[in-house]
Every structure is written in C-alpha cells, then in structure tokens.
C-alpha cells in the first residue's frame, strides 16, 4: 500500500514551481471525479513546470513509473480506462499526487460504512498508532475493569492504584461510574436499558484511553457478565483486566458510604444491585480481591496486587 501523508489543507503546494493543487480533505465526502477534474484543470501548469523539487516534509518522493503502474493495478483499472473515467488524467501525471489522489479514487464510495445509525462514514487511519504512543510513554495501554457491589471499595482501589502507578511514573486515568454520570452519561437513568448503555459508553471511552497508551482504570458496579464481556470484546491482545472485589454483601451494607443501602431497604430506591436487583460475579476474571481471615485488605495492598499482575504481564514496559 502507498504510505499516505497527514491530511493536507484544501490547497497544498506539492513541489511544483508555482503549482498549487487543491486536493480536498482526506476522509471528506468530495467525490473522486471532482478531485480528478480539479487536477486535470491544472495539468498544463504541471507539465510546464520544471522537474520536481525536493519534496516538503510529510510528502513522498517521486514514484517510478513501475510503482505508479502497480498503484494503477491495485485500483483494478487499465490506463486507458482510468483516463476515460477520470477526466483524461494519466498516471504519468501522478508522482507525488498519487499518494493522495489515488487513495481517494481507489477507496471512493466502496469504503463508506454504516455503523449502527451512522451512515456513509469512513475510518481514517493516522500514521501514529498505539505502538508509537506506547513507546513514547514506556508502558502498554490497557483497561483495568473493577467490578463489585456498591460499597465494596471499587473507587477506593481505583484511586489507590492510580496514585501508586503515578508515583512510579506511569500515566493512568480513572473512569469512575458516578463521575461519568456527572457529564457524558448524565442523560441516562438507572433502568435496565440505560444502565447497559452506561456500561457500553464507558467501555468505548476506556478503549480509546487504552489505544492512546494510557492505563485506564474503570470503576463501576457493572453487575451483568454479558455487559462486562461486551466491553472485554472491544479490546484486543488481552488488554482487558477484570478485577473482582469479592466483598460480602453484609460488609458492604455495614459500610454503606453513600447511604444507598438504607434507602434501598426502605424502598426508596428500586432496582438496587444486591438488594432487589442481581449481581453476577465474574466466572473467569484476571484478579480476585477478597477478605483474608475476615479482614479486608488495605487500599495499598489491593493496589500492589493489581500492580504485580500488570508487571508480570508486561504492561509496565514496552
């Protein structure tokens, strides 16, 4: 495949003396025919220009004719057919321009996708990817998904883990269930459908953080296996780490830091997980944190347990 430069502005100088070729915006909806017509109108100036100058940073050097022919064949069209369909523009006119224009022509409408309710969209690849970002940060992006009953210590563990990793020079971000409902998910209630959407959105955001190379720590009840597994499926390469805070219901009720158990037991909150709504514990999670000798581990001990797993699996190095 031809390496593509970063998306150029609407008018970009491509190395001709005085020739400025409007190439549009990659990923935009301008048709390939319109781009070809614009390019065709500039051919007299292009042909009159002297040989290529040293290309600007970010653009490719001149391709050889065989390379251009190879690019033509990847489009699946002959030279004559290509000229006839695209305003008489021949591949011989496309040294540097081919890096941009051929991409538009070859992909065209065939690359348009429909995802959910979004139609006519195109995924735009960038030259800097996850591996480059991870090398910059000297860590591997992942999602640490902390699940458990209300009052089990999810937020406490998330903050303790973030603090310990930060002190050791690792970049983290905490997605706390209640915090997300203050902004992104403020339009969602606590009925079954909205709770599922709440988890899906947080999963998508966590995936973006992991792709950026950040260690993302998601802390929310997420009571159902199906929804947690759906979030796991969003991430590749075993970078979803499920942490189950297996703390007994009676301990969580005794803590009741937000007073929610009392409200649920009084019937003032309906569908409260652990009281009148179920919680499905993980069947095959990466980490289980539980009481030992009837005592709950301290936040630091819990954080160290998770950090030990991250270190063993190579997430704290590139």
Backbone bond lengths (Angstrom), bond angles and torsions (degrees), N, CA, C in turn:
res aa  C-N    CA-C-N  psi(-1)  N-CA   C-N-CA  omega(-1)  CA-C   N-CA-C  phi
1 X - - - 1.461 - - 1.526 110.35 -
2 X 1.327 116.13 150.53 1.468 120.27 178.94 1.514 108.66 -79.58
3 X 1.332 116.90 130.63 1.461 120.73 177.94 1.517 108.74 -69.84
4 X 1.328 116.15 129.31 1.456 120.60 -177.87 1.514 111.35 -97.42
5 X 1.330 118.21 140.48 1.468 120.62 174.98 1.504 110.01 -77.17
6 X 1.310 115.25 172.07 1.455 119.70 174.59 1.520 109.28 -61.25
7 X 1.360 115.80 153.33 1.456 119.85 -176.13 1.522 110.94 -57.80
8 X 1.343 118.32 123.04 1.456 120.64 -178.54 1.516 111.22 -82.32
9 X 1.330 117.69 164.96 1.452 120.45 173.95 1.522 110.58 -70.85
10 X 1.326 116.83 178.07 1.449 120.78 -175.48 1.522 112.03 -60.11
11 X 1.314 119.42 -33.54 1.460 122.03 176.61 1.521 108.04 -125.02
12 X 1.328 116.12 121.94 1.454 119.66 -174.19 1.517 110.13 -130.82
13 X 1.329 117.40 130.41 1.460 121.65 176.01 1.520 108.03 -79.58
14 X 1.330 116.61 119.68 1.449 121.43 -172.83 1.515 113.32 -104.05
15 X 1.318 120.42 15.39 1.448 121.22 174.75 1.511 114.03 111.34
16 X 1.341 118.97 -8.01 1.452 120.93 174.65 1.525 109.17 -74.00
17 X 1.292 117.01 154.87 1.462 119.94 172.80 1.521 108.52 -77.65
18 X 1.293 114.45 104.28 1.458 119.10 177.25 1.511 114.11 81.06
19 X 1.338 119.12 -1.59 1.456 120.34 -178.86 1.515 109.43 -93.46
20 X 1.322 116.77 120.47 1.459 122.29 178.21 1.515 107.37 -115.92
21 X 1.335 116.12 119.43 1.451 120.32 -174.42 1.517 110.03 -106.94
22 X 1.336 118.52 116.80 1.466 120.15 176.18 1.521 109.24 -74.90
23 X 1.306 117.39 116.28 1.457 120.18 -175.54 1.516 112.93 -112.59
24 X 1.313 119.37 3.59 1.458 120.49 178.60 1.508 111.55 73.68
25 X 1.317 116.46 -164.80 1.466 122.50 -179.72 1.519 108.89 -115.51
26 X 1.317 116.58 125.99 1.450 119.28 177.32 1.513 109.06 -59.06
27 X 1.337 114.51 138.24 1.447 118.54 -179.91 1.507 112.26 85.81
28 X 1.340 118.93 -5.79 1.455 120.96 177.65 1.505 110.94 -77.91
29 X 1.338 118.24 -173.44 1.450 121.13 -174.14 1.517 112.26 -110.57
30 X 1.336 116.89 14.42 1.455 119.05 174.97 1.512 109.24 -70.06
31 X 1.328 118.02 133.93 1.459 121.16 -173.89 1.518 110.90 -70.39
32 X 1.360 114.73 156.78 1.454 120.16 177.75 1.523 110.20 -63.63
33 X 1.342 117.64 -35.55 1.455 120.45 179.32 1.512 112.33 -62.04
34 X 1.333 116.31 -39.79 1.468 119.93 178.87 1.514 110.52 -65.28
35 X 1.343 116.76 -40.23 1.455 119.44 178.96 1.524 110.27 -64.41
36 X 1.357 116.89 -41.19 1.456 120.25 -178.91 1.517 111.41 -65.67
37 X 1.355 115.84 -39.85 1.462 119.35 179.85 1.521 110.61 -62.71
38 X 1.334 115.89 -41.36 1.468 119.42 178.97 1.521 110.40 -63.70
39 X 1.329 115.58 -42.66 1.449 119.05 -179.71 1.527 110.58 -65.76
40 X 1.372 116.33 -41.60 1.453 120.26 -179.97 1.513 112.69 -59.31
41 X 1.330 116.77 -35.61 1.456 119.56 -179.11 1.519 112.02 -68.03
42 X 1.330 116.83 -18.17 1.463 120.22 -178.15 1.531 112.66 -99.53
43 X 1.334 117.12 -2.17 1.457 119.17 -175.85 1.525 113.90 -58.52
44 X 1.362 119.78 -41.29 1.463 118.10 178.12 1.517 112.44 -55.05
45 X 1.317 117.65 -43.34 1.464 120.96 179.05 1.519 110.81 -67.92
46 X 1.334 115.85 -36.87 1.457 119.35 -179.75 1.522 110.67 -66.09
47 X 1.370 116.26 -43.51 1.451 119.86 -178.29 1.517 111.96 -69.10
48 X 1.356 116.00 -29.99 1.462 120.08 -179.77 1.527 111.83 -77.86
49 X 1.312 115.59 -17.64 1.463 118.67 -176.90 1.520 110.30 -69.99
50 X 1.305 116.04 154.91 1.459 121.19 178.15 1.520 109.39 -73.39
51 X 1.335 118.86 171.50 1.465 120.43 -177.76 1.521 112.21 -53.34
52 X 1.309 113.13 163.88 1.462 120.03 -173.94 1.520 112.53 -58.38
53 X 1.327 113.44 140.78 1.450 120.19 172.58 1.525 108.56 -90.25
54 X 1.302 115.91 170.38 1.462 119.35 176.96 1.519 108.45 -59.44
55 X 1.344 119.05 128.07 1.458 120.26 -175.02 1.516 111.99 -68.26
56 X 1.322 113.31 153.74 1.463 119.50 176.57 1.522 109.29 -69.90
57 X 1.339 115.59 160.69 1.456 120.13 178.39 1.521 108.87 -60.26
58 X 1.332 116.47 136.17 1.451 120.80 178.02 1.502 113.65 96.09
59 X 1.378 119.19 -9.57 1.444 121.16 178.41 1.528 109.84 -113.42
60 X 1.331 115.47 157.67 1.455 120.97 -174.72 1.515 111.29 -84.29
61 X 1.346 115.62 154.54 1.447 120.02 171.21 1.523 109.50 -72.57
62 X 1.341 114.05 168.97 1.455 118.95 -177.05 1.521 111.03 -61.92
63 X 1.355 115.73 134.68 1.442 120.25 176.22 1.514 110.23 -80.58
64 X 1.320 115.84 153.83 1.455 119.98 171.83 1.517 108.74 -77.61
65 X 1.336 116.04 162.91 1.456 119.00 178.76 1.527 112.05 -59.37
66 X 1.362 118.76 -43.02 1.469 117.78 177.75 1.516 112.60 -58.65
67 X 1.354 117.08 -38.01 1.461 119.71 179.15 1.512 110.04 -64.35
68 X 1.333 116.59 -41.65 1.460 119.59 178.25 1.516 110.68 -63.93
69 X 1.360 116.86 -40.19 1.453 119.86 178.11 1.526 110.39 -62.71
70 X 1.342 115.71 -39.52 1.452 119.49 178.55 1.511 110.88 -61.93
71 X 1.342 116.21 -42.28 1.459 120.05 178.04 1.519 109.95 -63.12
72 X 1.357 115.50 -37.98 1.467 119.60 179.73 1.523 109.82 -62.47
73 X 1.347 117.19 -43.59 1.450 120.44 -177.73 1.518 111.30 -65.47
74 X 1.347 116.87 -32.18 1.451 118.66 178.33 1.521 110.59 -67.15
75 X 1.323 117.79 -22.20 1.455 120.83 175.26 1.520 110.96 -78.46
76 X 1.326 117.01 -15.93 1.447 120.59 179.03 1.511 113.28 76.75
77 X 1.346 119.19 32.69 1.459 120.73 -179.14 1.521 109.38 -139.54
78 X 1.319 115.83 148.97 1.461 120.83 176.27 1.507 109.61 -78.52
79 X 1.350 115.50 165.35 1.466 118.94 179.83 1.507 110.27 -61.98
80 X 1.349 117.03 -42.98 1.465 119.31 -178.56 1.513 110.69 -64.98
81 X 1.354 116.12 -44.11 1.464 118.82 179.70 1.507 111.59 -63.78
82 X 1.337 115.18 -39.14 1.457 118.90 -178.73 1.516 111.11 -63.67
83 X 1.368 115.86 -42.07 1.460 119.63 179.51 1.520 110.12 -63.76
84 X 1.327 116.63 -40.81 1.451 118.99 -176.27 1.516 112.38 -68.56
85 X 1.321 117.19 -33.14 1.452 120.04 -175.55 1.511 112.95 -86.36
86 X 1.314 117.89 -16.40 1.459 118.99 -171.55 1.525 111.64 -128.34
87 X 1.325 115.11 47.46 1.452 119.43 169.10 1.510 114.74 68.29
88 X 1.341 118.90 26.00 1.456 120.71 175.37 1.511 114.07 77.24
89 X 1.344 117.89 13.15 1.462 120.14 179.64 1.519 108.42 -83.17
90 X 1.312 117.87 121.80 1.462 121.65 -179.10 1.517 110.17 -93.70
91 X 1.337 115.01 156.02 1.459 119.21 179.27 1.516 112.51 -63.27
92 X 1.339 117.38 -21.43 1.465 118.68 179.85 1.519 111.68 -66.24
93 X 1.352 116.45 -16.67 1.459 120.24 179.12 1.526 111.63 -89.58
94 X 1.335 117.53 4.30 1.456 118.29 -170.27 1.516 113.00 -117.60
95 X 1.321 119.51 61.79 1.458 119.29 175.08 1.528 111.21 -70.21
96 X 1.324 117.35 -76.24 1.456 120.59 177.82 1.515 110.83 -77.82
97 X 1.335 116.89 -36.28 1.461 120.61 -174.01 1.515 110.93 -60.74
98 X 1.349 117.91 -28.32 1.456 120.41 -177.03 1.517 111.87 -59.30
99 X 1.313 117.09 -30.30 1.456 119.98 -179.50 1.514 111.86 -60.79
100 X 1.335 116.30 -30.55 1.454 120.70 -179.41 1.517 111.09 -101.03
101 X 1.349 116.34 -52.84 1.458 120.46 -171.40 1.513 112.34 -68.62
102 X 1.342 118.07 -43.18 1.454 119.23 180.00 1.513 111.54 -62.24
103 X 1.335 116.32 -33.02 1.461 119.15 176.21 1.522 110.53 -61.55
104 X 1.323 115.77 -43.57 1.464 119.77 -179.60 1.519 110.56 -64.98
105 X 1.374 116.57 -44.27 1.454 121.06 -175.37 1.521 111.14 -70.68
106 X 1.355 116.43 -44.11 1.464 119.76 -176.52 1.519 111.35 -67.60
107 X 1.333 117.21 -41.37 1.453 119.35 -177.46 1.520 109.68 -77.05
108 X 1.339 116.49 -56.14 1.452 121.76 175.81 1.513 112.09 49.76
109 X 1.347 114.81 -147.15 1.456 120.56 -177.41 1.517 111.71 -69.62
110 X 1.352 117.94 -20.27 1.458 119.90 -176.41 1.517 112.23 -65.31
111 X 1.343 118.98 -20.85 1.456 121.26 -178.54 1.522 112.31 -91.25
112 X 1.324 117.67 -3.28 1.456 120.28 178.69 1.519 109.87 -69.13
113 X 1.321 116.15 138.54 1.462 120.96 -176.04 1.505 111.07 -124.85
114 X 1.319 115.36 161.25 1.456 123.09 171.06 1.517 107.66 -121.96
115 X 1.323 116.50 120.50 1.460 122.50 179.36 1.516 107.66 -125.36
116 X 1.321 116.65 113.46 1.453 119.64 -175.78 1.517 110.32 61.43
117 X 1.326 116.39 -122.63 1.458 121.61 178.92 1.524 112.39 -95.48
118 X 1.320 117.59 0.91 1.466 121.79 -179.47 1.529 109.30 -91.29
119 X 1.319 116.30 123.49 1.460 120.88 -177.98 1.531 110.50 -116.52
120 X 1.354 114.84 158.87 1.464 122.06 176.31 1.526 112.48 54.86
121 X 1.315 115.62 47.72 1.464 120.21 179.57 1.530 108.97 -114.12
122 X 1.338 115.74 154.42 1.462 122.19 -177.94 1.523 109.35 -130.99
123 X 1.337 116.31 130.68 1.469 119.92 175.61 1.523 108.99 -76.26
124 X 1.320 116.53 126.42 1.462 121.19 -177.91 1.519 109.59 -106.98
125 X 1.326 116.24 115.35 1.458 120.87 178.62 1.529 110.51 -81.31
126 X 1.334 115.47 142.13 1.467 121.25 177.72 1.537 109.19 -111.37
127 X 1.317 117.09 151.02 1.472 119.54 -176.93 1.522 113.68 -68.49
128 X 1.322 117.30 -23.23 1.458 120.81 177.42 1.520 108.35 -98.74
129 X 1.323 116.84 116.33 1.454 121.41 -176.04 1.513 113.00 -114.40
130 X 1.319 114.51 -166.80 1.463 120.67 -175.84 1.527 111.95 -60.61
131 X 1.333 117.00 -42.47 1.462 119.47 -178.12 1.523 111.72 -61.77
132 X 1.329 116.53 -41.36 1.474 120.29 179.36 1.525 110.76 -65.13
133 X 1.329 116.14 -40.22 1.474 118.93 179.80 1.528 110.66 -68.19
134 X 1.322 117.01 -37.55 1.455 120.19 179.21 1.523 111.44 -65.99
135 X 1.328 116.74 -38.28 1.467 119.93 177.41 1.518 110.58 -64.38
136 X 1.325 115.92 -38.05 1.461 120.04 179.03 1.528 111.20 -63.38
137 X 1.340 116.06 -39.59 1.461 121.17 -176.84 1.526 112.96 -89.76
138 X 1.345 116.84 -12.92 1.465 122.12 -176.41 1.525 111.40 56.73
139 X 1.311 115.83 44.83 1.458 122.85 175.75 1.523 107.60 -158.48
140 X 1.325 116.95 168.03 1.452 121.30 178.67 1.523 109.80 -110.92
141 X 1.334 115.53 130.50 1.454 119.93 179.57 1.518 111.41 -67.72
142 X 1.313 116.29 140.80 1.460 121.16 179.13 1.527 108.78 -159.25
143 X 1.333 114.85 171.77 1.468 121.60 175.82 1.521 108.14 -120.12
144 X 1.322 115.54 122.61 1.455 121.66 173.65 1.525 106.58 -101.94
145 X 1.318 116.17 107.92 1.473 121.65 -172.71 1.526 108.42 -101.34
146 X 1.338 116.18 107.28 1.462 121.52 -177.48 1.526 108.71 -96.01
147 X 1.326 116.25 119.95 1.455 122.20 -177.96 1.525 110.19 -124.59
148 X 1.320 115.59 152.61 1.463 120.98 -179.88 1.515 109.79 161.88
149 X 1.310 116.07 174.84 1.456 121.46 -179.31 1.528 111.49 -66.31
150 X 1.302 115.49 160.41 1.464 120.11 172.29 1.528 108.74 -60.59
151 X 1.319 116.42 131.31 1.461 120.19 -179.28 1.514 113.96 87.71
152 X 1.335 117.67 4.24 1.471 119.77 -178.98 1.526 112.29 -80.20
153 X 1.333 117.63 -14.58 1.459 120.92 177.83 1.516 114.29 107.61
154 X 1.327 116.60 21.32 1.473 120.39 -177.30 1.524 112.00 -62.73
155 X 1.318 116.81 -50.73 1.473 120.23 -179.20 1.526 110.87 -66.11
156 X 1.329 116.12 -36.84 1.460 120.16 178.19 1.523 110.89 -61.85
157 X 1.331 116.46 -45.59 1.457 120.41 178.23 1.525 110.81 -65.09
158 X 1.322 117.17 -43.29 1.470 120.68 -178.60 1.521 110.97 -57.41
159 X 1.330 116.47 -46.35 1.470 120.06 -178.19 1.525 111.47 -70.33
160 X 1.334 116.96 -38.48 1.462 119.99 178.85 1.527 110.44 -65.57
161 X 1.316 116.65 -41.98 1.461 120.90 179.22 1.518 111.03 -65.54
162 X 1.319 116.50 -42.91 1.465 120.37 178.54 1.526 111.00 -61.74
163 X 1.331 116.20 -40.94 1.466 120.43 -179.88 1.525 111.29 -65.33
164 X 1.329 117.65 -45.48 1.456 121.09 -179.23 1.526 111.42 -63.72
165 X 1.336 116.74 -43.43 1.465 120.10 179.16 1.525 111.03 -66.16
166 X 1.321 116.25 -38.42 1.462 120.38 179.37 1.530 110.59 -62.43
167 X 1.319 116.66 -43.28 1.463 120.63 -179.96 1.528 112.03 -63.96
168 X 1.325 116.65 -24.34 1.458 120.74 178.63 1.528 112.51 -93.88
169 X 1.337 116.46 4.52 1.461 120.50 174.23 1.507 115.88 92.43
170 X 1.341 117.86 19.66 1.460 120.87 -179.81 1.530 110.24 -107.21
171 X 1.330 114.50 142.97 1.460 120.71 -177.34 1.522 109.91 -90.79
172 X 1.333 116.40 125.01 1.458 121.95 -178.86 1.528 110.07 -130.90
173 X 1.323 114.62 165.75 1.469 119.50 169.50 1.525 108.12 -148.56
174 X 1.337 116.04 135.16 1.462 121.81 -177.75 1.526 109.65 -100.30
175 X 1.320 115.72 127.01 1.463 122.42 172.28 1.529 107.03 -106.22
176 X 1.321 116.22 96.80 1.460 121.84 -179.01 1.526 109.32 -89.83
177 X 1.327 116.30 134.18 1.461 120.53 -175.89 1.511 113.68 -53.18
178 X 1.326 118.15 -48.56 1.470 121.17 179.80 1.527 111.47 -67.43
179 X 1.321 116.94 -39.83 1.466 119.75 -179.78 1.525 111.49 -61.71
180 X 1.332 116.94 -41.48 1.464 120.37 -179.46 1.522 110.66 -64.49
181 X 1.318 117.50 -31.33 1.470 120.80 178.50 1.529 112.30 -73.56
182 X 1.306 117.63 -9.44 1.471 120.35 173.86 1.528 111.62 -79.27
183 X 1.315 117.60 -15.47 1.468 119.99 -176.20 1.505 112.77 -137.53
184 X 1.329 116.55 -88.90 1.464 122.21 -174.60 1.526 112.64 -51.85
185 X 1.343 116.99 -43.11 1.459 120.49 -174.58 1.523 113.21 -108.04
186 X 1.315 116.29 26.95 1.458 119.48 -179.27 1.529 112.40 -67.92
187 X 1.326 117.24 -16.22 1.470 121.35 179.79 1.525 112.25 -87.09
188 X 1.331 118.75 2.76 1.457 122.01 -176.64 1.520 111.24 -106.49
189 X 1.330 115.18 140.41 1.467 121.01 177.50 1.535 108.42 -94.05
190 X 1.334 115.50 -162.71 1.461 120.01 179.15 1.529 112.01 -111.01
191 X 1.334 116.97 20.43 1.460 117.50 172.59 1.534 109.26 -75.49
192 X 1.313 117.09 170.39 1.455 120.83 -173.16 1.515 113.67 -58.75
193 X 1.330 116.68 -45.05 1.459 120.58 -177.70 1.523 111.46 -65.26
194 X 1.334 116.22 -43.20 1.470 119.16 -178.65 1.523 112.07 -71.65
195 X 1.317 117.13 -33.15 1.459 118.90 177.53 1.525 110.75 -65.68
196 X 1.343 115.86 -38.24 1.467 119.26 176.92 1.522 110.63 -64.80
197 X 1.331 117.85 -40.38 1.468 121.50 178.82 1.525 110.48 -67.69
198 X 1.325 116.67 -36.11 1.463 121.06 176.82 1.532 110.33 -57.85
199 X 1.314 116.75 -45.27 1.465 121.19 -179.37 1.517 110.68 -68.69
200 X 1.338 116.69 -41.30 1.475 119.82 -180.00 1.520 110.78 -60.44
201 X 1.323 117.18 -45.78 1.474 120.55 -179.40 1.527 111.15 -62.55
202 X 1.313 116.15 -44.51 1.465 119.13 179.88 1.528 109.81 -63.86
203 X 1.330 117.05 -37.32 1.459 120.20 176.32 1.516 112.17 -61.05
204 X 1.333 116.84 -41.87 1.469 120.81 179.28 1.525 111.16 -66.20
205 X 1.325 116.74 -41.50 1.467 119.89 178.74 1.526 110.25 -66.22
206 X 1.331 116.35 -42.25 1.466 120.18 178.44 1.524 110.73 -60.52
207 X 1.330 116.76 -39.24 1.463 120.99 178.19 1.524 110.71 -60.32
208 X 1.330 117.81 -40.52 1.461 121.38 178.86 1.524 111.18 -64.84
209 X 1.332 116.53 -41.51 1.461 119.48 177.71 1.527 110.59 -62.40
210 X 1.331 117.00 -43.93 1.466 120.05 179.32 1.520 110.60 -63.15
211 X 1.330 117.08 -39.18 1.455 120.80 178.92 1.524 111.42 -65.57
212 X 1.325 116.72 -27.22 1.466 120.47 178.64 1.527 111.82 -78.66
213 X 1.340 116.58 -6.82 1.456 120.39 -179.16 1.515 114.06 96.93
214 X 1.323 116.59 1.56 1.463 121.68 -177.55 1.528 110.20 -86.43
215 X 1.319 116.81 146.76 1.460 122.21 171.42 1.522 106.84 -84.15
216 X 1.322 116.37 104.95 1.461 121.70 -175.41 1.526 109.47 -95.34
217 X 1.326 116.38 130.38 1.461 122.27 -178.44 1.525 107.80 -114.12
218 X 1.328 117.09 107.81 1.467 122.41 -179.75 1.520 108.70 -99.72
219 X 1.323 115.43 127.96 1.456 121.03 -175.35 1.525 108.97 -126.47
220 X 1.327 116.77 104.27 1.469 120.79 178.49 1.519 109.55 -160.90
221 X 1.330 116.22 155.34 1.463 120.52 -175.12 1.519 110.82 -56.13
222 X 1.328 117.69 -49.08 1.473 123.50 -178.36 1.524 110.58 38.65
223 X 1.328 117.86 73.17 1.472 121.14 -166.63 1.529 115.63 -73.77
224 X 1.337 118.93 -18.33 1.464 119.18 -171.62 1.528 112.14 -109.61
225 X 1.327 115.70 136.68 1.471 121.80 -178.28 1.518 111.27 -60.49
226 X 1.322 116.85 -40.66 1.460 120.56 -176.67 1.523 111.12 -56.65
227 X 1.327 116.93 -43.05 1.467 120.92 -177.64 1.523 111.03 -73.62
228 X 1.326 117.88 -38.11 1.465 120.10 176.60 1.521 110.44 -65.93
229 X 1.333 116.26 -41.10 1.468 119.78 179.29 1.524 111.41 -65.39
230 X 1.332 116.57 -33.64 1.473 119.94 177.03 1.519 110.44 -64.38
231 X 1.317 117.38 -38.62 1.470 120.65 177.10 1.522 110.25 -68.34
232 X 1.319 117.76 -39.01 1.459 121.32 177.24 1.525 110.25 -59.71
233 X 1.335 116.09 -40.28 1.461 120.86 -176.81 1.527 112.38 -67.54
234 X 1.334 117.75 -16.81 1.464 120.78 178.74 1.523 111.95 -71.82
235 X 1.330 117.03 -23.02 1.463 120.63 -172.54 1.517 111.36 -109.87
236 X 1.328 117.04 139.38 1.464 121.12 178.90 1.524 111.67 -91.88
237 X 1.332 114.07 171.32 1.479 121.29 166.78 1.520 114.10 59.91
238 X 1.307 117.89 35.97 1.474 121.72 175.41 1.519 112.59 55.14
239 X 1.326 117.02 34.73 1.468 119.86 -178.63 1.529 112.21 -95.27
240 X 1.336 117.19 13.41 1.466 122.29 173.00 1.520 107.46 -106.19
241 X 1.328 115.93 117.12 1.461 121.43 -175.09 1.523 108.16 -116.00
242 X 1.314 116.14 108.85 1.466 121.37 -176.92 1.523 109.34 -89.90
243 X 1.330 115.30 125.34 1.464 121.87 179.89 1.525 107.92 -115.67
244 X 1.321 116.79 117.63 1.465 122.20 -178.44 1.517 109.51 -101.36
245 X 1.328 115.80 116.48 1.462 120.83 173.78 1.525 107.06 -86.40
246 X 1.305 115.60 95.35 1.462 122.22 -174.93 1.532 109.81 -87.97
247 X 1.305 114.92 72.22 1.470 121.40 -178.90 1.529 108.04 -105.45
248 X 1.334 118.81 130.24 1.467 121.40 -176.86 1.526 112.75 -57.64
249 X 1.350 114.31 148.50 1.471 120.44 -179.22 1.526 111.56 -56.82
250 X 1.328 117.41 -40.91 1.466 119.45 -177.40 1.523 111.97 -64.12
251 X 1.327 117.22 -32.78 1.465 120.34 176.42 1.526 110.06 -68.28
252 X 1.329 115.94 -43.64 1.468 120.31 179.01 1.529 110.75 -63.40
253 X 1.337 116.80 -40.16 1.467 120.71 178.68 1.529 110.69 -64.79
254 X 1.336 116.20 -38.82 1.467 119.74 -180.00 1.528 110.35 -67.27
255 X 1.304 117.43 -36.47 1.468 120.37 178.17 1.526 110.13 -69.96
256 X 1.312 115.57 -56.38 1.471 124.14 179.17 1.532 112.11 36.08
257 X 1.346 118.81 59.46 1.470 121.18 -173.43 1.526 114.19 -63.34
258 X 1.328 117.99 -25.09 1.459 120.93 -178.77 1.537 112.68 -104.09
259 X 1.340 116.86 -2.36 1.459 120.56 -178.36 1.516 113.32 73.05
260 X 1.343 117.12 16.75 1.462 120.71 -175.14 1.521 112.33 -77.48
261 X 1.340 117.71 -33.58 1.461 119.62 179.03 1.521 111.15 -63.87
262 X 1.318 117.18 -39.73 1.471 120.33 178.51 1.524 110.26 -63.57
263 X 1.322 116.27 -41.06 1.463 119.84 178.84 1.528 110.91 -66.11
264 X 1.329 116.69 -39.57 1.462 120.21 179.95 1.529 110.86 -68.44
265 X 1.306 116.82 -41.43 1.465 120.27 179.56 1.519 111.56 -67.89
266 X 1.331 116.29 -26.06 1.466 120.53 177.01 1.521 111.94 -85.28
267 X 1.336 116.50 -0.40 1.460 120.36 178.55 1.515 114.00 80.92
268 X 1.314 117.46 10.47 1.461 120.54 -178.84 1.529 112.36 -86.35
269 X 1.323 116.95 -15.69 1.463 121.98 174.39 1.532 106.90 -125.29
270 X 1.310 116.82 123.92 1.452 122.06 179.41 1.531 110.31 -100.39
271 X 1.303 116.79 148.08 1.458 121.48 177.76 1.505 113.23 70.02
272 X 1.336 116.89 36.81 1.463 120.33 -178.19 1.528 109.34 -88.48
273 X 1.324 115.84 126.37 1.465 121.07 -175.70 1.531 111.20 -59.83
274 X 1.330 115.54 127.36 1.464 121.80 179.27 1.511 112.61 98.00
275 X 1.336 117.53 -19.48 1.461 121.53 -179.80 1.527 109.95 -107.62
276 X 1.304 117.88 -66.14 1.468 120.67 177.49 1.527 111.68 -125.78
277 X 1.324 116.35 18.86 1.456 121.57 173.89 1.529 107.13 -140.89
278 X 1.326 118.26 141.77 1.471 120.02 -172.20 1.522 113.39 -78.63
279 X 1.318 114.57 159.09 1.465 122.73 168.82 1.523 107.35 -124.62
280 X 1.335 116.24 126.15 1.458 121.25 179.59 1.530 109.12 -100.94
281 X 1.327 117.50 106.66 1.473 119.41 -179.48 1.520 111.12 -66.35
282 X 1.327 117.63 149.90 1.468 120.75 178.25 1.528 111.10 -60.84
283 X 1.321 115.26 147.47 1.463 121.08 178.12 1.517 112.44 -97.83
284 X 1.320 116.61 -24.69 1.472 119.83 -175.19 1.528 110.18 -149.63
285 X 1.322 116.28 54.69 1.462 119.92 -178.81 1.526 110.27 -82.42
286 X 1.330 115.88 165.46 1.464 120.84 -178.32 1.527 112.72 -76.05
287 X 1.329 116.48 -36.63 1.471 120.43 -174.60 1.529 109.36 -136.15
288 X 1.318 116.09 133.91 1.471 122.12 172.84 1.517 108.03 -119.54
289 X 1.328 115.83 128.06 1.462 121.22 177.08 1.530 107.56 -116.00
290 X 1.319 116.35 125.55 1.463 120.00 -175.78 1.521 111.02 -146.94
291 X 1.324 114.56 175.14 1.453 120.09 179.33 1.523 111.13 -68.20
292 X 1.305 114.76 150.92 1.463 121.20 173.09 1.525 108.02 -128.85
293 X 1.340 115.23 118.96 1.462 119.20 -177.51 1.509 112.12 63.64
294 X 1.337 115.91 31.49 1.459 119.73 179.03 1.511 113.82 79.24
295 X 1.321 117.28 3.60 1.455 121.51 -179.06 1.534 110.29 -113.56
296 X 1.330 115.69 137.47 1.462 120.25 176.49 1.532 109.13 -81.44
297 X 1.318 117.49 139.98 1.470 119.86 178.10 1.518 110.75 -65.85
298 X 1.320 116.45 153.17 1.457 120.72 178.76 1.529 109.97 -73.03
299 X 1.337 118.40 161.12 1.472 120.39 177.48 1.523 113.01 -54.85
300 X 1.330 116.99 -38.84 1.465 120.10 -179.14 1.524 111.03 -66.50
301 X 1.318 116.76 -41.92 1.463 120.69 179.53 1.526 110.10 -65.13
302 X 1.317 116.80 -41.39 1.469 119.91 178.02 1.527 110.71 -62.90
303 X 1.317 115.62 -43.81 1.469 119.74 -179.99 1.522 110.95 -62.61
304 X 1.314 116.75 -41.14 1.465 120.71 179.99 1.522 111.42 -64.90
305 X 1.326 117.28 -33.92 1.458 120.69 177.81 1.530 110.76 -63.97
306 X 1.328 116.11 -42.45 1.463 120.03 179.16 1.528 110.30 -69.79
307 X 1.332 116.87 -41.92 1.459 120.43 -179.91 1.526 111.73 -63.09
308 X 1.317 116.79 -36.24 1.456 120.24 177.43 1.529 110.70 -62.39
309 X 1.326 116.68 -39.26 1.468 120.75 177.32 1.531 110.31 -65.03
310 X 1.338 116.15 -45.53 1.471 120.04 179.90 1.521 111.42 -59.58
311 X 1.324 115.69 -41.17 1.462 119.93 -179.38 1.532 110.91 -66.90
312 X 1.317 116.88 -43.23 1.468 120.89 -179.26 1.534 111.19 -63.28
313 X 1.316 117.03 -35.75 1.469 121.99 -177.44 1.525 113.54 -87.94
314 X 1.336 116.85 0.63 1.450 120.56 174.24 1.515 116.20 82.23
315 X 1.335 117.64 17.27 1.460 119.69 -179.60 1.528 112.33 -79.33
316 X 1.301 118.00 -15.32 1.464 120.92 -178.58 1.513 111.82 -98.56
317 X 1.326 115.69 25.17 1.467 122.16 175.82 1.511 107.70 -159.83
318 X 1.339 117.09 162.12 1.465 120.61 178.97 1.521 110.06 -106.27
